[in-house]
Amino acid sequence: MQALRVRIYNVLFGDAILVSIPEIDGNGEETVVHLLIDVGNALAGAGGDDSVFRKVLENIRDELAGKPVDLYLMTHEHMDHIQGLLYGAKKLDITVRAARVWMTASSAEDYYRRFPEARKKRSLALALIRSVTKFFRKSAAPVPPGVAALLAINNPRASKDCVDHIRKLADHPLYIHREAPVGGSHPFRRTQVRILAPEEDTSIYYGRLGPDMFGAMAGNAVPTAFPAQTVTPPAGVSAGDFFDLVRFRSNGMAGNLRTIDKAANNSSVVIELEWEGWRLLFPGDAEEKSWEIMDRRGLLRPVHFLKVSHHGSRNGTPPVVTDKVLPETAPDGRQRRAVVSTRVGAYEGVPDTETLATIAARAQLFDTRTLEPGAWFDLEFAAP
């Protein structure tokens, strides 16, 4: 039997993963099943060069040999995870088809009708995004890089087109949450699959949005608000525009955007695969709240492979992950590996050096920053 292979592409700041799994078909014959997870990168800053998609999508097309991917999984609706397939179809004439599509529950077309509290909180979030976008459109002040990244990744107008494209990859997409019945809707017979998250009602992932929020950029690296008397306008920027920006940031602009960002990240599908004794965990961009709920429900257990959540951010790998998912001692003595797909300069405070060091102390860590754009890592897991 050939080995299970996880191929992780360097798409700069984003995710694109192709898992090739030795399986058996309906006739009991040996086959290989392909699971494609996300394909996207950031729309702003150092992590958003779409030229990487040609090499990545050409390789995926070659691996599929003209067939549809057996299962495509969209973990959540952020552009750094979803924009690649639409870009490939429209700009590169490379169309990936899928026999089955799984999407996060909140991307269902009737979702916000069925979950009014989630609709209310999302409406507030969208209003905030529109307000921030409008402010910078009319202001002469420059957009802080961290804010630009948050606005691009959470852009609802752009993400809608990408989600619609993914929804049409297969006839009947399945919208996934922790309790969703998935039996018979996947191609696995030899492989066990568990859905650990998200909860179906995503309103639980929204933090408080408020005009008086005051904080620091992710990683506490750059303050989002300054006392007006301690700063002066940069050359070429009017004092009025500049101090409008100071006041706006003092009202919690970046903090609110991060709250919105966290809610979408926590809606990520978290999927665990078990094959021939190997356990592999793909958590999308799950952050602390989602991990906390998974832990409270007793769902976390040691794995042999971890796709590092949220591009190596501190909040994507809280202590419960290293305690429960990558404990100091591997319970069965098998090799453990982890991969982080990230890019410096795309998102303030990400990746977090301390977080990656902790993971590297527990597992062999592969980092896409060591690859050329569009290249990939292949990690193989052999049958005993």
Secondary structure, 3 states (H helix, E strand, C coil): CCCEEEEEECCCCEEEEEEEEEEECCCCCEEEEEEEEEEEECCCHHHCCCCHHHHHHHHHHHHHCCCCECEEEECCCCHHHHHHHHHHHHHHCCCCCECCEEEEHHHCCCHHHHCHHHHHHHHHHHHHHHHHHHHHHHCCCCCCHHHHHHHHHCCHHHHHHHHHHHHCCCCCCEEECCCCCCCCCCCCCCCEEEEEECCCCHHHHCCCCCCCCCCECHHHCCECCCCHHHCCCCCCCCHHHHHHHHHHHHCCHHHHHHHHHHHHHHCCCEEEEEECCEEEEECCCCCHHHHHHHHHCCCCCCCCEEECHHHHCCCCCCHHHHHHHCCCCCCCCCCCEEEECCCCCCECCECCHHHHHHHHHHCEEEEHHHCCCCCEEEEEECCC
